[in-house]
Amino acid sequence: MIKILFFMSFIIMMITNILIILVNLISKKTFMDREKSSPFECGFDPKSSARLPFSLQFFLIAVIFLIFDVEITLLLPMILMLKFTNIFQYSLIFSFFLLILLIGLYHEWNQGALNWAY
């Protein structure tokens, strides 16, 4: 009975893989057109390259914002945790979490990542 179930699941997996490969081969559009591969700017020809250099400083500020934003969302449920723990455990965990957050902020500030103009 177990061999039959194993064999049937193997057959179903093989049929699924074959169908995925077949659909992938059939659905590909292989022709490249100049109009299709160029960036769309309201029907006009692009005046400059669409691949402009991206400001690494802006990217760094965005990543730092995301990191600290996620940490703030981790801080909010700690208010609900106050009901289920005693005050000593709560204050210890909360202060440890804030310490990690402040050390990270100090490190970013010390490295100069928070200075916008150089």
C-alpha positions as CSV (number, residue, x, y, z in Angstrom):
1,M,0.0,0.0,0.0
2,I,2.8,2.4,0.9
3,K,4.7,1.5,-2.3
4,I,1.6,2.3,-4.4
5,L,1.2,5.7,-2.7
6,F,4.8,6.5,-3.2
7,F,4.6,5.5,-6.8
8,M,1.5,7.6,-7.4
9,S,2.9,10.6,-5.7
10,F,6.1,10.2,-7.9
11,I,4.0,10.0,-11.0
12,I,1.9,13.1,-10.1
13,M,5.2,15.0,-9.3
14,M,6.6,14.0,-12.7
15,I,3.5,15.0,-14.6
16,T,3.4,18.4,-12.7
17,N,7.1,19.0,-13.6
18,I,6.6,18.1,-17.2
19,L,3.5,20.5,-17.4
20,I,5.4,23.3,-15.8
21,I,8.3,22.9,-18.3
22,L,5.9,22.6,-21.2
23,V,4.0,25.7,-20.2
24,N,7.2,27.6,-19.7
25,L,8.5,26.7,-23.1
26,I,5.2,27.5,-24.9
27,S,4.5,30.8,-23.2
28,K,7.8,32.5,-23.8
29,K,7.8,35.4,-26.2
30,T,11.2,35.3,-27.8
31,F,11.2,38.2,-30.2
32,M,12.7,41.4,-29.1
33,D,11.4,44.7,-30.4
34,R,13.1,48.1,-30.0
35,E,9.8,49.6,-28.9
36,K,9.1,46.8,-26.4
37,S,12.6,46.9,-24.8
38,S,12.8,50.7,-24.5
39,P,11.4,52.5,-21.5
40,F,7.9,53.9,-21.9
41,E,7.6,57.7,-21.7
42,C,4.1,58.6,-22.8
43,G,4.7,57.5,-26.4
44,F,7.8,59.7,-27.0
45,D,11.3,58.5,-27.6
46,P,13.3,58.7,-24.4
47,K,15.6,61.7,-24.3
48,S,18.2,60.1,-22.0
49,S,19.1,56.8,-20.6
50,A,16.6,55.2,-18.2
51,R,19.5,53.7,-16.2
52,L,20.5,56.8,-14.3
53,P,23.0,56.3,-11.5
54,F,21.2,55.8,-8.2
55,S,22.2,57.7,-5.1
56,L,23.8,55.2,-2.7
57,Q,23.2,57.6,0.2
58,F,19.5,57.6,-0.5
59,F,19.4,53.8,-0.6
60,L,21.4,53.6,2.7
61,I,18.9,56.0,4.4
62,A,16.0,53.9,3.1
63,V,17.5,50.7,4.4
64,I,18.2,52.3,7.8
65,F,14.6,53.6,7.9
66,L,13.3,50.1,7.2
67,I,15.5,48.5,9.9
68,F,14.4,51.0,12.5
69,D,10.8,50.8,11.4
70,V,10.7,47.0,11.8
71,E,12.2,47.4,15.2
72,I,9.5,49.8,16.2
73,T,6.9,47.4,15.1
74,L,8.6,44.8,17.3
75,L,8.4,47.3,20.3
76,L,4.6,47.8,20.0
77,P,3.6,44.3,21.1
78,M,5.6,44.6,24.2
79,I,2.8,46.7,25.6
80,L,0.6,43.6,25.5
81,M,3.4,41.5,27.0
82,L,3.2,43.6,30.1
83,K,0.0,41.8,31.1
84,F,1.6,38.3,31.0
85,T,5.0,38.9,32.6
86,N,6.1,40.5,35.8
87,I,7.6,44.0,35.8
88,F,11.2,42.9,36.3
89,Q,11.2,40.6,33.3
90,Y,9.4,43.2,31.2
91,S,11.8,46.0,32.1
92,L,14.8,43.8,31.5
93,I,13.6,42.7,28.1
94,F,12.5,46.2,27.1
95,S,15.7,47.9,28.2
96,F,17.8,45.2,26.4
97,F,15.8,45.8,23.2
98,L,16.2,49.5,23.5
99,L,19.9,49.2,24.2
100,I,20.3,47.2,21.0
101,L,18.3,49.8,19.1
102,L,20.4,52.7,20.5
103,I,23.7,50.9,19.9
104,G,22.7,50.4,16.3
105,L,21.7,54.1,16.0
106,Y,25.0,55.2,17.5
107,H,26.9,52.9,15.2
108,E,25.1,54.4,12.1
109,W,25.7,57.9,13.4
110,N,29.4,57.2,14.1
111,Q,29.9,55.7,10.7
112,G,28.4,58.8,9.1
113,A,25.5,57.1,7.5
114,L,23.0,59.6,8.8
115,N,24.8,62.6,7.3
116,W,23.1,63.5,4.1
117,A,25.5,66.1,2.7
118,Y,29.2,65.3,2.5
